[in-house]
């Protein structure tokens, strides 16, 4: 299992456009991926579950993945959570 804590950098937190990009990116990986905030966890591939965490700017979240591409998944999603949206998003 790979885990990384990150401070959310988007003004909207992980809502709206950043959430859509986050979920779209998570779905590209085979690994099981979850996000944790304040002891609550959500499947990173489920927009509805992710939104229930109510992640805001400057919140700390843990991104965890387990599977064949876990490290790459965590790194990509940590970058998005920190505020780096991919080109064209």
Order of alpha helices (4+ residues) and beta strands (2+ residues): beta-alpha-beta-beta-alpha-beta-alpha
